[in-house]
Amino acid sequence: MDASMFDFPNKIWTVRPLWEVVVEIILYMPILIGGVISNVTLLTMIVKYKRLQSPTNILIASMAGVDLVNLILCPWMLSVHHFYQNYVLGAVGCKMEAFLSASLLITGVMLLSIVSYDRLTAIVLPREKRLTKRGAYHLAILSIVIGIAFGTPFLVFKYYKERQWKNFLEKYCTEDVQILPIYWHVLLSTLVWLPMTVMISCYTAIFCKLDKYQKEILRREHPMSVNYKTRVARTLFVIVISFIVCRLPFTVLVFWRFQLVKETRQDSITSTYQMLWFVSHYLIYLNCAINPMIYGFNNENYKRAFGETQLYKWLSGKRSS
């Protein structure tokens, strides 16, 4: 069809009310500002204080870096996409949106899996060879490379298109609906929920038999070392649970979206689905913001290092005044 012969059918779009845009921005700002500050603070402490530069903390710093990139780049792209129905991010934005979401998700799961495996083996198999700093750097880089590699198909199979109507230039972002739905299913099943299920199973087994493991390890190690390892395991367990709770809605909606497209239920996609899509991404950004707080509140070394930062001194001065 030669669209240039017809006026643009405005009725196929709905206009988002101003109050909805304002509410979305107000909801975003606290977690974005707080998340950026908390992740930057965590990264600064690990870089600045050598006593914090353990193999586990190097991987945690890498996770904080992934969360920081997520908070800086992704929310504004999603918001612009919501605010303007005519696609204004261009060809680069069209390809980068899904690429960033997939790459950061896979990289985060990889890093979390490595940290969890290292800490769990430290409790169950304390005599096994431990991860070194050099190994931690290599694994962090490998996780990023793997995340980027598995996100690359979204650069290939997402397309930015323009269609000239008689009175309007329509811009939109589309995708290969034959390939990407299958790829999302494989990606989420094998590289997200399979490792997360394994991690939950391992942590559950550890905590169910924690007393037994503690008694066995106490015969070989100092009680302080044992208490530290179990605290770290509990902290990582909380991180895994928060990761699952905050990321599950997004993965469910990915599957639902392709089902709606297949059924051509566009009315559902533009109403209920859009609201849930915002909520699912909000939970992802919330997860990125609270992770450093989970590390900090459960680690005495982090607390002591934070007490030496300028941010802590500034906050203390504010409270005093």
Secondary structure, DSSP 4 states (H G I P E B T S, - for coil): --GGGS---GGGS-PPPHHHHHHHHHHHHHHHHHHHHHHHHHHHHHHH-GGG--HHHHHHHHHHHHHHHHHHHHHHHHHHHHH-SS--SHHHHHHHHHHHHHHHHHHHHHHHHHHHHHHHHHHH-TTSPPPPHHHHHHHHHHHHHHHHHHHTHHHHSEEEEEEE-SS-EEEEEEE-TTTHHHHHHHHHIIIIIHHHHHHHHHHHHHHHTHHHHHHHHHTTS-HHHHHHHHHHHHHHHHHHHHHHHHHHHHHHHHHHHHHHHHTT-HHHHHTHHHHHHHHHHHHHHHHHHHHHHHHHHT-HHHHHHHTTSHHHHHHHHHHH-
